[in-house]
Amino acid sequence: MENKFSYQEAAAQKAGEANRAALEGRKHRDRHREDKAVLDAWAGVMSNAHPVTATVIAVILALLNMVAAWEMNRDLIDQSGIFNSFGLEKLPLWAPLIIALPLEALAFWVASWLGKAYNDEIFELGVWNRIHLTYKGDYHRPLAVEEVQKSRSRARFWFWLLLVLVLTVQGSISWHRIQILEDNEVGVILAVLAFVFLLGEIVAGVYADYLLKRWRRTRSCKKDWTAFRRQMVVCVNADRMTVELIVKGREKGEPVPMSGEIKRAVYRHKLRAQDEESYLDEISIKQATVEVRTDNEAPVSNAHVVGLLPDGTWTNAGYTDGRGSSILHWHGVHDVMHRIKVNGFEFLGPFGKDMVHRLRLPLPPGKQPLALTGS
């Protein structure tokens, strides 16, 4: 037997898809906003520093160090016999990098400890991070300063320890080269320059760690923004299809009941601008039940019911069922309806949300309707 297409099921499916996309999109949007706020705050803290310029200088010095120490490192690798053990008679061109790259990585690590130990901008950045990232803004600045100051004392220990280590390694390599090439003026100069370049690289590289963290957060920020826009497109399209299915269902004589999922999709489509970030904001749906009776307490079916809110906007329009009941729902800050209209008759409120409001529709024309107590 062929399954009959159900507008209700299709609308509910699309509305669910839209609401899931809205929820996921809000997560990405909120993370993007948080990261953007952090990046802006970091830029403010570092406004008196020149981290990009200093780090570019450090990278240039690192490259110059590698060039100056190239032959030194090559000779050390050759003398070690590492590649001879693999049956290679000639060293690969990249062989000096075996010494150069770990030494450069160690130099930048030392530079990061130098920044934590002695740089004022890095210190203030640590205080800001402690207050706003570690404690989410709920922390006293003097306490944060005290904690970062303790971290600074530890950083000084590690800085001097690692500085002695890296300068000892580079100094040993340079001194060994000078002893071999004591009659070669160019070789001696290069050996000395390699040591000087490494020292300058450490001094200039104090902001490298900060720039690395900033790059990671910027990358995360962009990824969340891209994901947010993608989820927003999914939500907008699913909301539009939900509304179209409701309209087609009504035309085909299959009205779609307004469940919570469907209400959210409809309200987003009707009330939100599709090109604004707020389109995916949470929908706060409020509702109230209206029961319509005649003077002799008989339920009135198929009565047209709609509510008026304090700001002059209307709730959804509905029709009472066989029990004389209809559910009105609305979105926004208002918790009450000022009045309710039933078949053109106006019932004065206020009518609160989450309540059942029993209204008596008059039988004789011109008789003033009365609102029974809500519950």
N, C-alpha and C positions, 0 to 999 in steps of 0.2 A: 504493500500500500504506500502510495506516494505521500511523503510528509508535507503538510501544508505550511507555507511560510507564515511565521508569526512576527508581526510588527512589534509586539510587546517584547518578545525574546530578543529580537534584533536590536531594538532601542536600548534595552537593558545591557546587552553586550557592549554596544558602542559607548554607552554612558560609563560603564565600568572601565573600559579602556581609557576613556578621557580622564576619569578621576585618578586612575593609577598613574597616568602620564603627568597629571597636575601635581600629584604628591611627589613623584620622583623629580619633576622639574623644580619644585620649590626647594628641595634639598640641595640641588646643584646651584640654584640661584642664591640661596642663603650662604652656602660655602663661598661662592664667588664674591658676594658682598663682604663677608668676613675677611677673606684674603685681600681684597682691594683696600679695605680699611687698614689692615696691618701694613700693607705696602706703602700706603700714603703716610702712615704714622712713622714708619722707618725712614722714609725720605725726609720727613721733617726733622727727625733726630739727627740724621746725617747731613743736614743742609750745609753745615760749615766745613764738612770734609769733602774730599775729592776722591772717592773710592775707585771710580772707573779709571781716572788718570793714573792714580798710584798703582793700580793693578796692571794696567797696560805697561807701565815702566817696569814692574816686577817681571812680567812675562818676557819683555825684551831683554832684560838682564839675564833671565834664565836661559834664553836662546844664545846670548853672547857667551855665557858660561859654558854651555855645551860645545860651542864652536871652539872656544879657547882651550878647553880640556879634551877635545876630541882625540888628538894624537896621544895624550897622556893615558886616557882610558883605553885606547886601542893597544898601547904597549902593555898595559897591565893585564888585559884580557889575553894577549898573545903569550905573555910570560906565565900566566896561570895554567896554560895548556888545556883549558876547558874544551875547546873545539878539536884539539888533537885527539882527545879521548874518543871523539865520535868519528875519527878517521878523516877529518877535514884538514887539508894541507893549507888552505887559505882562509883567512878570517872573512866572514860575511861583512858587507858594508855597514850593517846596522849593529855590529858587535859592541861598539862603545856605548850604545844605549843601555846595555846591561848594567853599567855603573851609573850612567848619567840620569836615567829616569828615576830610579829609587832615590838618588841623592837630591834631585829637584823636588820630588814629592816630600822628602823629609824637610827640605828648606822651607816649603810653603807651610808645612805643619808647624815648624818653629815660628814662622811669621804669624800664624793664627794665635799662638800662645803669647807672642809679643803684643798683639793687639789687645788680648784679654788682660794682659798684665799691666800695660802702661798707656794705652790709648784712651783718651777721655770720651770720644764719641762712642767707641765700642762699649765703654763702661755704662754710659747713659742708655745705650741700646739694650744692654743687659738688664738695667733697672726697669725700663719700659716693658720688656718681655716678661720679667718676673711679675710685674703688676697686672698686665693686661692679658698675657697668654697663660702663665702658670696659675694665677689666682683669679682670672677673668674680671679684672678691674676692682675686685673687692679686697684691697690690701693697702696698708698704710705705707707711703713712700719711704719714710725713714727705715722701716723694717726691711723693705726691699733693698735699699742702699746698703744696709748692714750685711745682708746676705750676699749681695754681689761683691762687696768689699772682701768678704771671706773667700769667695771664689777667685778674686783677683790675687790674693795672697798665694793660693795654691797654684795659680797660673804662673806666677813669677818663679816658683820653684821649678815647674816643668819647662818653662822657657829657658832658664839658665842651664838646666841639665841637658836639654836637647841641643841648645846652641853650642855648648862645649863639644857634644858628640859630633854634630855635623861639621863644625869648623875643624875638629881634629881629623875627620876623614878627609875633607878637602885639603886641609893643610898638609897632611901626610902625603897625599897624591902629588900636590904641587912641589913639596920639598924633595920627594923622590925624583921628580922630573928635573928639578934644578940641579940635583947632584949628578944626574946623568948628562945633562946638557949645559954644564957650567961654562963651556966655551962657546955655546950657541946663544947669542944675545936674544934672538927672536924667541927661541924656545923658553928661555928664562922669563922674558916679559909675559908670554902667554900663560905660563904657570902662575905668575903673580896675579895677572888679570883674572884668571879663573877664580882665585880666592877672593879678590875684590868684588867681582861680579856676584858671587854667591852671597857675600855679606850685604851688598846693596839690594839684592833680591829679597832677602829676609826683611830688611827695613821697609822696603816699598810694598811688600806683600801683606801688610797687616790687615787689609780690607778684603783679601781674597775669599776668606771664609764667609764674610758677610755677603759678598756678591754671589757666592755659590748658593747660600740659603735664599737670597732674594730671587735668583733665577729659578730655583725649585718652586718657590711659592708662586711666582709669576706664571710658570708653566701650569701648575695646578689650577690657578685662577682662570687661565684661558681654556683649559680642558673643561672645567665646570661651566663656563659660559657657553661653550659649544654644545655641551650636553643639555643645558637648559634650553637653548634655542631649538634643539632637536625635539625635546619633549614638548615644547610649546606648540610646535607645528603639529605634532601628533594629537595633542589635546584639542587644538582649534578645529582640526579636521573631524575628529571624533564627535565633538560637540555639535558641529554643523550637521553631520550625518544623523545624530540622535534626533535633532529637531526635525529634519526632513522625514525621518521614519515616523515620528509622531504625527506630522501633518498628513502623510500618505495613509497611515493607519486610520485616521479620522475620516479621510475621504473614502476609504474602503469599508467603512462601517466597523472598524476594529479599533476603538479608542484605546490608547495606551495609558494605563494607570501611572500616576506620577509618584514613583518610589523615590526614596532619598537619593539614590545614585542619579536617576534621571533628572530630578529637580536641580541638582548641582550643575549638570551639563546644560540644562535649559537656561538657568540663571546666568551662567558664565557667558553663554552665547548672546543672551539678550542685553545684559548690563555691562559687560566688560569690553574695553577697546582691545582688539585682537593684536595690535602692534605694541602694547605696553606690557612691561614686566609684571604689573599687578594682575594681568589676566589669570594667572595661575594661583592667585591668593585663595586662601580657604574660604569656602562659601558657608556662611552662617544662616542656616535655614530655620525659620520659626513657623509654627503652624497652630491652628485652632480648629476644632470641630464645630460645625453649625448644624443643629437639628431644627427643622422647621415643622411646626404643627399648626393645625387649624384650631378654631376656638373650642371644638369638641375633642381636641387632642388627637385627631387623626393625622398620620404623617403625610406630608405634602411631597410627592415625588416629582422629579423633573423640574424643580424650581431653580431659576437662575440666581446664583449667590455670588457676591463679590464684596471684598472689604476695602475700606479707605484708611490709609495710614496717616499719621500726624503730619508727614511732609507733603501730603497731597497725592502721593502715588497709590496705585491700587494693587491689591493682592491678585493672585490668579482668579480667574472666573471659573466657576464650576456649576454642576447641576446636582441636585439631591438625588439620592438613590431611592429604592422602594421603601426604605425605612425613614425617608425624609432627612437623610444625613449627607453632609458634604464637608470636605476638608479644605480649608483655605491655608495657603502657605505663602510666605514672603521672605525676602532677604534684606538684611540691613540692621541698623542699630535699634529700631523701634520694637518694643515688646508688647504693644497694644495696637488695636485698630480703633479709630475714632468712631466709625460707624460701619454698619453692614447693610447692603442693599439686597433685598429678596424680591424678585419680579417687579422691581421699580420702587418698592416700599423701602423707606429708610428707617433703620433701627439705630438709635443713638447709643453710643458706648460710654465709657471705653470697654473694649472686649480684649481680655488678656490672652497671651499665648498659652499653649499647653492646657487649654480648658475646653469644656463642652458648653456651648452657648445655645440655649433652647429659645427659639423665637416663635411667637404665635402670629401666624398670618391671618388677618381678619377675613371673615366670609363676606359680610356686607360691604359694598363699595364705600369708600370714604372713611371707614372706621380706622382709628389710629391703632397701629400695631403696638404690641407690648413685648418687651424682652423679659423672658423668665430668667431666673437665677442661673448663673454659670456654675460649673463644677469642674 
